Amino acid sequence: MVEFFKDFIAESKRVVWPNRQELTKLTLNVLGFSIIVGIIIYIMDFFVSGGIQVIEKLVEGLF
């Protein structure tokens, strides 16, 4: 257990943290990508729900 914490401390000293400029750039990249994925999911949901409504109307017409 002691060896684990020694390794953990050694690894944590090797971590390179981004500077403020890099952090801002990466944060904006993540936000932009999330917005794009959200828009794509919204569009897919719109078309799938529309298709389901068309199928429901066709099935109602059969019975």
CNS distance restraints for C-alpha pairs under 8 A (distance, minus, plus):
assign (resid   1 and name CA) (resid   5 and name CA) 6.68 0.50 0.50
assign (resid   2 and name CA) (resid   6 and name CA) 6.29 0.50 0.50
assign (resid   3 and name CA) (resid   7 and name CA) 6.17 0.50 0.50
assign (resid   4 and name CA) (resid   8 and name CA) 6.05 0.50 0.50
assign (resid   5 and name CA) (resid   9 and name CA) 6.07 0.50 0.50
assign (resid   6 and name CA) (resid  10 and name CA) 6.20 0.50 0.50
assign (resid   7 and name CA) (resid  11 and name CA) 6.09 0.50 0.50
assign (resid   8 and name CA) (resid  12 and name CA) 6.09 0.50 0.50
assign (resid   9 and name CA) (resid  13 and name CA) 6.33 0.50 0.50
assign (resid  10 and name CA) (resid  14 and name CA) 6.84 0.50 0.50
assign (resid  11 and name CA) (resid  15 and name CA) 6.82 0.50 0.50
assign (resid  18 and name CA) (resid  22 and name CA) 5.67 0.50 0.50
assign (resid  18 and name CA) (resid  23 and name CA) 5.78 0.50 0.50
assign (resid  19 and name CA) (resid  23 and name CA) 6.07 0.50 0.50
assign (resid  20 and name CA) (resid  24 and name CA) 6.11 0.50 0.50
assign (resid  21 and name CA) (resid  25 and name CA) 6.25 0.50 0.50
assign (resid  22 and name CA) (resid  26 and name CA) 6.07 0.50 0.50
assign (resid  23 and name CA) (resid  27 and name CA) 5.97 0.50 0.50
assign (resid  24 and name CA) (resid  28 and name CA) 6.16 0.50 0.50
assign (resid  25 and name CA) (resid  29 and name CA) 6.22 0.50 0.50
assign (resid  26 and name CA) (resid  30 and name CA) 6.26 0.50 0.50
assign (resid  27 and name CA) (resid  31 and name CA) 6.22 0.50 0.50
assign (resid  28 and name CA) (resid  32 and name CA) 5.96 0.50 0.50
assign (resid  29 and name CA) (resid  33 and name CA) 6.05 0.50 0.50
assign (resid  30 and name CA) (resid  34 and name CA) 6.01 0.50 0.50
assign (resid  31 and name CA) (resid  35 and name CA) 6.18 0.50 0.50
assign (resid  32 and name CA) (resid  36 and name CA) 6.24 0.50 0.50
assign (resid  33 and name CA) (resid  37 and name CA) 6.15 0.50 0.50
assign (resid  34 and name CA) (resid  38 and name CA) 6.03 0.50 0.50
assign (resid  35 and name CA) (resid  39 and name CA) 6.18 0.50 0.50
assign (resid  36 and name CA) (resid  40 and name CA) 6.25 0.50 0.50
assign (resid  37 and name CA) (resid  41 and name CA) 6.15 0.50 0.50
assign (resid  38 and name CA) (resid  42 and name CA) 6.11 0.50 0.50
assign (resid  39 and name CA) (resid  43 and name CA) 6.18 0.50 0.50
assign (resid  40 and name CA) (resid  44 and name CA) 6.16 0.50 0.50
assign (resid  41 and name CA) (resid  45 and name CA) 6.03 0.50 0.50
assign (resid  42 and name CA) (resid  46 and name CA) 6.12 0.50 0.50
assign (resid  43 and name CA) (resid  47 and name CA) 6.37 0.50 0.50
assign (resid  44 and name CA) (resid  48 and name CA) 6.06 0.50 0.50
assign (resid  45 and name CA) (resid  49 and name CA) 5.89 0.50 0.50
assign (resid  46 and name CA) (resid  50 and name CA) 6.12 0.50 0.50
assign (resid  47 and name CA) (resid  51 and name CA) 6.07 0.50 0.50
assign (resid  48 and name CA) (resid  52 and name CA) 6.18 0.50 0.50
assign (resid  49 and name CA) (resid  53 and name CA) 6.23 0.50 0.50
assign (resid  50 and name CA) (resid  54 and name CA) 6.33 0.50 0.50
assign (resid  51 and name CA) (resid  55 and name CA) 6.26 0.50 0.50
assign (resid  52 and name CA) (resid  56 and name CA) 6.10 0.50 0.50
assign (resid  53 and name CA) (resid  57 and name CA) 6.23 0.50 0.50
assign (resid  54 and name CA) (resid  58 and name CA) 6.25 0.50 0.50
assign (resid  55 and name CA) (resid  59 and name CA) 6.14 0.50 0.50
assign (resid  56 and name CA) (resid  60 and name CA) 6.09 0.50 0.50
assign (resid  57 and name CA) (resid  61 and name CA) 6.19 0.50 0.50
assign (resid  58 and name CA) (resid  62 and name CA) 6.54 0.50 0.50
assign (resid  59 and name CA) (resid  63 and name CA) 6.73 0.50 0.50
